[in-house]
Amino acid sequence: MSPEEIHRRAMELPENERARLAAELLTSIPATLTGPDDGVEEAWRRDRELDEDPSTGRTWDEIKRELGR
């Protein structure tokens, strides 16, 4: 089955089953970033930006509101 077919079929699942599947998929990916291709440089850039100007940060509640949750 192709990734596109898996995606299409997964989107047909009820929300709670999609959430469970998403969580399982995310936990199957290593949490440690190991190189530039994994976003390490971007993470360091954002960390420096936040250190330089803490007002650029957002709370989790703000992020959820922006996402409409």
GUMAR-708485 format. One record per atom (N, C-alpha, C, O): residue number from 1; residue in one letter; atom name; x, y negated, z. Coordinates in steps of 0.001 Angstrom, whole numbers, plus 500000, padded with zeros to 6 digits. Layout:
BEGIN
+-----+----+----+--------+--------+--------+
!   i ! aa ! at !      X !      Y !      Z !
+-----+----+----+--------+--------+--------+
! NUM !  A ! CA !      X !      Y !      Z !
...
+-----+----+----+--------+--------+--------+
# end
This chain:
BEGIN
+-----+----+----+--------+--------+--------+
!   i ! aa ! at !      X !      Y !      Z !
+-----+----+----+--------+--------+--------+
!   1 !  M !  N ! 500856 ! 501175 ! 500000 !
!   1 !  M ! CA ! 500000 ! 500000 ! 500000 !
!   1 !  M !  C ! 500903 ! 498761 ! 500000 !
!   1 !  M !  O ! 501883 ! 498702 ! 500742 !
!   2 !  S !  N ! 500573 ! 497796 ! 499183 !
!   2 !  S ! CA ! 501381 ! 496574 ! 499080 !
!   2 !  S !  C ! 501090 ! 495651 ! 500271 !
!   2 !  S !  O ! 500049 ! 495771 ! 500917 !
!   3 !  P !  N ! 502025 ! 494727 ! 500556 !
!   3 !  P ! CA ! 501778 ! 493749 ! 501622 !
!   3 !  P !  C ! 500494 ! 492941 ! 501369 !
!   3 !  P !  O ! 499774 ! 492600 ! 502308 !
!   4 !  E !  N ! 500220 ! 492644 ! 500104 !
!   4 !  E ! CA ! 499016 ! 491882 ! 499779 !
!   4 !  E !  C ! 497761 ! 492673 ! 500126 !
!   4 !  E !  O ! 496792 ! 492112 ! 500639 !
!   5 !  E !  N ! 497776 ! 493963 ! 499851 !
!   5 !  E ! CA ! 496635 ! 494818 ! 500176 !
!   5 !  E !  C ! 496472 ! 494961 ! 501686 !
!   5 !  E !  O ! 495356 ! 494939 ! 502206 !
!   6 !  I !  N ! 497584 ! 495106 ! 502376 !
!   6 !  I ! CA ! 497526 ! 495184 ! 503847 !
!   6 !  I !  C ! 496927 ! 493900 ! 504402 !
!   6 !  I !  O ! 496065 ! 493937 ! 505281 !
!   7 !  H !  N ! 497389 ! 492757 ! 503883 !
!   7 !  H ! CA ! 496869 ! 491468 ! 504346 !
!   7 !  H !  C ! 495372 ! 491362 ! 504090 !
!   7 !  H !  O ! 494608 ! 490986 ! 504979 !
!   8 !  R !  N ! 494962 ! 491692 ! 502881 !
!   8 !  R ! CA ! 493544 ! 491596 ! 502536 !
!   8 !  R !  C ! 492708 ! 492469 ! 503465 !
!   8 !  R !  O ! 491672 ! 492031 ! 503964 !
!   9 !  R !  N ! 493148 ! 493685 ! 503697 !
!   9 !  R ! CA ! 492389 ! 494606 ! 504553 !
!   9 !  R !  C ! 492410 ! 494150 ! 506009 !
!   9 !  R !  O ! 491412 ! 494278 ! 506719 !
!  10 !  A !  N ! 493545 ! 493621 ! 506448 !
!  10 !  A ! CA ! 493633 ! 493139 ! 507828 !
!  10 !  A !  C ! 492683 ! 491975 ! 508062 !
!  10 !  A !  O ! 492098 ! 491856 ! 509139 !
!  11 !  M !  N ! 492525 ! 491115 ! 507060 !
!  11 !  M ! CA ! 491642 ! 489964 ! 507201 !
!  11 !  M !  C ! 490178 ! 490380 ! 507295 !
!  11 !  M !  O ! 489337 ! 489580 ! 507707 !
!  12 !  E !  N ! 489866 ! 491599 ! 506927 !
!  12 !  E ! CA ! 488498 ! 492106 ! 507037 !
!  12 !  E !  C ! 488181 ! 492600 ! 508449 !
!  12 !  E !  O ! 487023 ! 492860 ! 508775 !
!  13 !  L !  N ! 489217 ! 492729 ! 509285 !
!  13 !  L ! CA ! 489009 ! 493197 ! 510658 !
!  13 !  L !  C ! 488336 ! 492112 ! 511493 !
!  13 !  L !  O ! 488461 ! 490927 ! 511187 !
!  14 !  P !  N ! 487618 ! 492514 ! 512553 !
!  14 !  P ! CA ! 487071 ! 491519 ! 513480 !
!  14 !  P !  C ! 488213 ! 490730 ! 514131 !
!  14 !  P !  O ! 489342 ! 491212 ! 514216 !
!  15 !  E !  N ! 487910 ! 489533 ! 514582 !
!  15 !  E ! CA ! 488923 ! 488634 ! 515135 !
!  15 !  E !  C ! 489751 ! 489285 ! 516237 !
!  15 !  E !  O ! 490976 ! 489162 ! 516237 !
!  16 !  N !  N ! 489102 ! 489978 ! 517183 !
!  16 !  N ! CA ! 489851 ! 490572 ! 518294 !
!  16 !  N !  C ! 490817 ! 491643 ! 517799 !
!  16 !  N !  O ! 491900 ! 491791 ! 518366 !
!  17 !  E !  N ! 490460 ! 492391 ! 516764 !
!  17 !  E ! CA ! 491359 ! 493404 ! 516224 !
!  17 !  E !  C ! 492504 ! 492761 ! 515442 !
!  17 !  E !  O ! 493634 ! 493250 ! 515478 !
!  18 !  R !  N ! 492213 ! 491658 ! 514731 !
!  18 !  R ! CA ! 493285 ! 490927 ! 514039 !
!  18 !  R !  C ! 494277 ! 490366 ! 515047 !
!  18 !  R !  O ! 495487 ! 490412 ! 514827 !
!  19 !  A !  N ! 493762 ! 489836 ! 516156 !
!  19 !  A ! CA ! 494640 ! 489277 ! 517190 !
!  19 !  A !  C ! 495529 ! 490364 ! 517782 !
!  19 !  A !  O ! 496721 ! 490144 ! 517997 !
!  20 !  R !  N ! 494960 ! 491528 ! 518045 !
!  20 !  R ! CA ! 495743 ! 492632 ! 518598 !
!  20 !  R !  C ! 496810 ! 493066 ! 517597 !
!  20 !  R !  O ! 497961 ! 493292 ! 517971 !
!  21 !  L !  N ! 496430 ! 493182 ! 516330 !
!  21 !  L ! CA ! 497380 ! 493566 ! 515293 !
!  21 !  L !  C ! 498499 ! 492525 ! 515161 !
!  21 !  L !  O ! 499674 ! 492878 ! 515054 !
!  22 !  A !  N ! 498130 ! 491261 ! 515169 !
!  22 !  A ! CA ! 499132 ! 490189 ! 515065 !
!  22 !  A !  C ! 500112 ! 490261 ! 516226 !
!  22 !  A !  O ! 501320 ! 490129 ! 516031 !
!  23 !  A !  N ! 499601 ! 490468 ! 517426 !
!  23 !  A ! CA ! 500470 ! 490561 ! 518601 !
!  23 !  A !  C ! 501417 ! 491748 ! 518478 !
!  23 !  A !  O ! 502600 ! 491637 ! 518800 !
!  24 !  E !  N ! 500907 ! 492869 ! 518018 !
!  24 !  E ! CA ! 501752 ! 494049 ! 517857 !
!  24 !  E !  C ! 502833 ! 493813 ! 516804 !
!  24 !  E !  O ! 503983 ! 494212 ! 516987 !
!  25 !  L !  N ! 502460 ! 493165 ! 515709 !
!  25 !  L ! CA ! 503447 ! 492867 ! 514675 !
!  25 !  L !  C ! 504514 ! 491907 ! 515187 !
!  25 !  L !  O ! 505703 ! 492102 ! 514935 !
!  26 !  L !  N ! 504088 ! 490872 ! 515907 !
!  26 !  L ! CA ! 505057 ! 489905 ! 516431 !
!  26 !  L !  C ! 506007 ! 490541 ! 517434 !
!  26 !  L !  O ! 507196 ! 490223 ! 517446 !
!  27 !  T !  N ! 505501 ! 491431 ! 518271 !
!  27 !  T ! CA ! 506388 ! 492060 ! 519252 !
!  27 !  T !  C ! 507326 ! 493064 ! 518595 !
!  27 !  T !  O ! 508302 ! 493487 ! 519214 !
!  28 !  S !  N ! 507052 ! 493452 ! 517361 !
!  28 !  S ! CA ! 507940 ! 494379 ! 516668 !
!  28 !  S !  C ! 509147 ! 493679 ! 516051 !
!  28 !  S !  O ! 510070 ! 494336 ! 515570 !
!  29 !  I !  N ! 509141 ! 492343 ! 516065 !
!  29 !  I ! CA ! 510230 ! 491555 ! 515494 !
!  29 !  I !  C ! 511153 ! 491128 ! 516624 !
!  29 !  I !  O ! 510680 ! 490655 ! 517658 !
!  30 !  P !  N ! 512473 ! 491287 ! 516448 !
!  30 !  P ! CA ! 513394 ! 490866 ! 517508 !
!  30 !  P !  C ! 513202 ! 489392 ! 517860 !
!  30 !  P !  O ! 513057 ! 488547 ! 516977 !
!  31 !  A !  N ! 513201 ! 489096 ! 519147 !
!  31 !  A ! CA ! 512975 ! 487727 ! 519609 !
!  31 !  A !  C ! 514220 ! 486861 ! 519477 !
!  31 !  A !  O ! 514112 ! 485635 ! 519503 !
!  32 !  T !  N ! 515381 ! 487454 ! 519339 !
!  32 !  T ! CA ! 516625 ! 486707 ! 519281 !
!  32 !  T !  C ! 516923 ! 486272 ! 517857 !
!  32 !  T !  O ! 516960 ! 487087 ! 516936 !
!  33 !  L !  N ! 517134 ! 484980 ! 517694 !
!  33 !  L ! CA ! 517538 ! 484460 ! 516400 !
!  33 !  L !  C ! 519036 ! 484682 ! 516265 !
!  33 !  L !  O ! 519790 ! 484401 ! 517197 !
!  34 !  T !  N ! 519475 ! 485179 ! 515121 !
!  34 !  T ! CA ! 520880 ! 485563 ! 514998 !
!  34 !  T !  C ! 521671 ! 484774 ! 513971 !
!  34 !  T !  O ! 522896 ! 484891 ! 513931 !
!  35 !  G !  N ! 521028 ! 483987 ! 513152 !
!  35 !  G ! CA ! 521783 ! 483258 ! 512144 !
!  35 !  G !  C ! 520966 ! 482158 ! 511523 !
!  35 !  G !  O ! 519773 ! 482035 ! 511799 !
!  36 !  P !  N ! 521598 ! 481346 ! 510679 !
!  36 !  P ! CA ! 520892 ! 480227 ! 510052 !
!  36 !  P !  C ! 519629 ! 480657 ! 509316 !
!  36 !  P !  O ! 518637 ! 479929 ! 509307 !
!  37 !  D !  N ! 519660 ! 481812 ! 508713 !
!  37 !  D ! CA ! 518484 ! 482266 ! 507981 !
!  37 !  D !  C ! 517329 ! 482588 ! 508914 !
!  37 !  D !  O ! 516181 ! 482660 ! 508476 !
!  38 !  D !  N ! 517618 ! 482781 ! 510196 !
!  38 !  D ! CA ! 516576 ! 483076 ! 511171 !
!  38 !  D !  C ! 516040 ! 481824 ! 511846 !
!  38 !  D !  O ! 515214 ! 481920 ! 512754 !
!  39 !  G !  N ! 516490 ! 480663 ! 511423 !
!  39 !  G ! CA ! 515986 ! 479413 ! 511976 !
!  39 !  G !  C ! 516800 ! 478845 ! 513119 !
!  39 !  G !  O ! 516367 ! 477897 ! 513774 !
!  40 !  V !  N ! 517976 ! 479408 ! 513372 !
!  40 !  V ! CA ! 518793 ! 478940 ! 514499 !
!  40 !  V !  C ! 519144 ! 477466 ! 514350 !
!  40 !  V !  O ! 519000 ! 476691 ! 515296 !
!  41 !  E !  N ! 519603 ! 477081 ! 513170 !
!  41 !  E ! CA ! 519992 ! 475679 ! 512971 !
!  41 !  E !  C ! 518808 ! 474740 ! 513184 !
!  41 !  E !  O ! 518949 ! 473676 ! 513787 !
!  42 !  E !  N ! 517655 ! 475140 ! 512690 !
!  42 !  E ! CA ! 516457 ! 474313 ! 512869 !
!  42 !  E !  C ! 516086 ! 474222 ! 514339 !
!  42 !  E !  O ! 515700 ! 473153 ! 514813 !
!  43 !  A !  N ! 516196 ! 475317 ! 515063 !
!  43 !  A ! CA ! 515888 ! 475314 ! 516501 !
!  43 !  A !  C ! 516839 ! 474382 ! 517250 !
!  43 !  A !  O ! 516410 ! 473623 ! 518119 !
!  44 !  W !  N ! 518131 ! 474440 ! 516915 !
!  44 !  W ! CA ! 519098 ! 473546 ! 517565 !
!  44 !  W !  C ! 518812 ! 472090 ! 517219 !
!  44 !  W !  O ! 518923 ! 471217 ! 518079 !
!  45 !  R !  N ! 518445 ! 471820 ! 515969 !
!  45 !  R ! CA ! 518139 ! 470449 ! 515565 !
!  45 !  R !  C ! 516959 ! 469910 ! 516358 !
!  45 !  R !  O ! 516996 ! 468784 ! 516854 !
!  46 !  R !  N ! 515913 ! 470717 ! 516476 !
!  46 !  R ! CA ! 514730 ! 470286 ! 517232 !
!  46 !  R !  C ! 515050 ! 470097 ! 518707 !
!  46 !  R !  O ! 514519 ! 469191 ! 519348 !
!  47 !  D !  N ! 515915 ! 470949 ! 519249 !
!  47 !  D ! CA ! 516309 ! 470829 ! 520649 !
!  47 !  D !  C ! 517056 ! 469514 ! 520880 !
!  47 !  D !  O ! 516800 ! 468810 ! 521856 !
!  48 !  R !  N ! 517986 ! 469190 ! 519970 !
!  48 !  R ! CA ! 518717 ! 467918 ! 520083 !
!  48 !  R !  C ! 517758 ! 466734 ! 519977 !
!  48 !  R !  O ! 517869 ! 465763 ! 520724 !
!  49 !  E !  N ! 516817 ! 466829 ! 519038 !
!  49 !  E ! CA ! 515842 ! 465753 ! 518842 !
!  49 !  E !  C ! 515032 ! 465523 ! 520116 !
!  49 !  E !  O ! 514792 ! 464381 ! 520510 !
!  50 !  L !  N ! 514619 ! 466597 ! 520744 !
!  50 !  L ! CA ! 513834 ! 466481 ! 521970 !
!  50 !  L !  C ! 514681 ! 465924 ! 523115 !
!  50 !  L !  O ! 514190 ! 465133 ! 523920 !
!  51 !  D !  N ! 515956 ! 466333 ! 523191 !
!  51 !  D ! CA ! 516851 ! 465783 ! 524216 !
!  51 !  D !  C ! 517048 ! 464284 ! 524032 !
!  51 !  D !  O ! 517096 ! 463533 ! 525006 !
!  52 !  E !  N ! 517161 ! 463854 ! 522779 !
!  52 !  E ! CA ! 517393 ! 462445 ! 522487 !
!  52 !  E !  C ! 516156 ! 461592 ! 522716 !
!  52 !  E !  O ! 516269 ! 460430 ! 523107 !
!  53 !  D !  N ! 514983 ! 462152 ! 522477 !
!  53 !  D ! CA ! 513737 ! 461399 ! 522639 !
!  53 !  D !  C ! 512630 ! 462334 ! 523124 !
!  53 !  D !  O ! 511882 ! 462878 ! 522312 !
!  54 !  P !  N ! 512521 ! 462525 ! 524446 !
!  54 !  P ! CA ! 511515 ! 463437 ! 524991 !
!  54 !  P !  C ! 510082 ! 463092 ! 524590 !
!  54 !  P !  O ! 509199 ! 463947 ! 524655 !
!  55 !  S !  N ! 509844 ! 461848 ! 524179 !
!  55 !  S ! CA ! 508480 ! 461466 ! 523798 !
!  55 !  S !  C ! 508029 ! 462159 ! 522510 !
!  55 !  S !  O ! 506843 ! 462137 ! 522183 !
!  56 !  T !  N ! 508968 ! 462778 ! 521774 !
!  56 !  T ! CA ! 508591 ! 463486 ! 520545 !
!  56 !  T !  C ! 507976 ! 464851 ! 520845 !
!  56 !  T !  O ! 507411 ! 465490 ! 519958 !
!  57 !  G !  N ! 508086 ! 465293 ! 522088 !
!  57 !  G ! CA ! 507535 ! 466597 ! 522458 !
!  57 !  G !  C ! 506027 ! 466541 ! 522636 !
!  57 !  G !  O ! 505443 ! 465469 ! 522793 !
!  58 !  R !  N ! 505405 ! 467720 ! 522608 !
!  58 !  R ! CA ! 503961 ! 467834 ! 522819 !
!  58 !  R !  C ! 503696 ! 468939 ! 523814 !
!  58 !  R !  O ! 504450 ! 469910 ! 523889 !
!  59 !  T !  N ! 502634 ! 468799 ! 524574 !
!  59 !  T ! CA ! 502246 ! 469847 ! 525506 !
!  59 !  T !  C ! 501530 ! 470953 ! 524753 !
!  59 !  T !  O ! 501084 ! 470760 ! 523622 !
!  60 !  W !  N ! 501422 ! 472111 ! 525385 !
!  60 !  W ! CA ! 500704 ! 473228 ! 524775 !
!  60 !  W !  C ! 499247 ! 472848 ! 524530 !
!  60 !  W !  O ! 498672 ! 473221 ! 523508 !
!  61 !  D !  N ! 498650 ! 472111 ! 525460 !
!  61 !  D ! CA ! 497260 ! 471677 ! 525279 !
!  61 !  D !  C ! 497113 ! 470767 ! 524057 !
!  61 !  D !  O ! 496132 ! 470876 ! 523321 !
!  62 !  E !  N ! 498084 ! 469868 ! 523838 !
!  62 !  E ! CA ! 498056 ! 469003 ! 522657 !
!  62 !  E !  C ! 498152 ! 469825 ! 521376 !
!  62 !  E !  O ! 497430 ! 469572 ! 520412 !
!  63 !  I !  N ! 499032 ! 470792 ! 521372 !
!  63 !  I ! CA ! 499186 ! 471646 ! 520190 !
!  63 !  I !  C ! 497910 ! 472414 ! 519912 !
!  63 !  I !  O ! 497483 ! 472507 ! 518761 !
!  64 !  K !  N ! 497293 ! 472968 ! 520949 !
!  64 !  K ! CA ! 496043 ! 473707 ! 520762 !
!  64 !  K !  C ! 494960 ! 472803 ! 520211 !
!  64 !  K !  O ! 494208 ! 473211 ! 519326 !
!  65 !  R !  N ! 494863 ! 471559 ! 520726 !
!  65 !  R ! CA ! 493870 ! 470614 ! 520230 !
!  65 !  R !  C ! 494105 ! 470334 ! 518742 !
!  65 !  R !  O ! 493159 ! 470289 ! 517955 !
!  66 !  E !  N ! 495372 ! 470148 ! 518366 !
!  66 !  E ! CA ! 495695 ! 469881 ! 516965 !
!  66 !  E !  C ! 495309 ! 471056 ! 516066 !
!  66 !  E !  O ! 494968 ! 470871 ! 514898 !
!  67 !  L !  N ! 495366 ! 472247 ! 516618 !
!  67 !  L ! CA ! 495003 ! 473437 ! 515857 !
!  67 !  L !  C ! 493505 ! 473710 ! 515901 !
!  67 !  L !  O ! 493018 ! 474648 ! 515270 !
!  68 !  G !  N ! 492776 ! 472884 ! 516652 !
!  68 !  G ! CA ! 491329 ! 473046 ! 516739 !
!  68 !  G !  C ! 490896 ! 474169 ! 517653 !
!  68 !  G !  O ! 489855 ! 474790 ! 517439 !
!  69 !  R !  N ! 491689 ! 474427 ! 518666 !
!  69 !  R ! CA ! 491346 ! 475522 ! 519605 !
!  69 !  R !  C ! 491009 ! 474993 ! 520958 !
!  69 !  R !  O ! 490699 ! 475766 ! 521864 !
+-----+----+----+--------+--------+--------+
# end
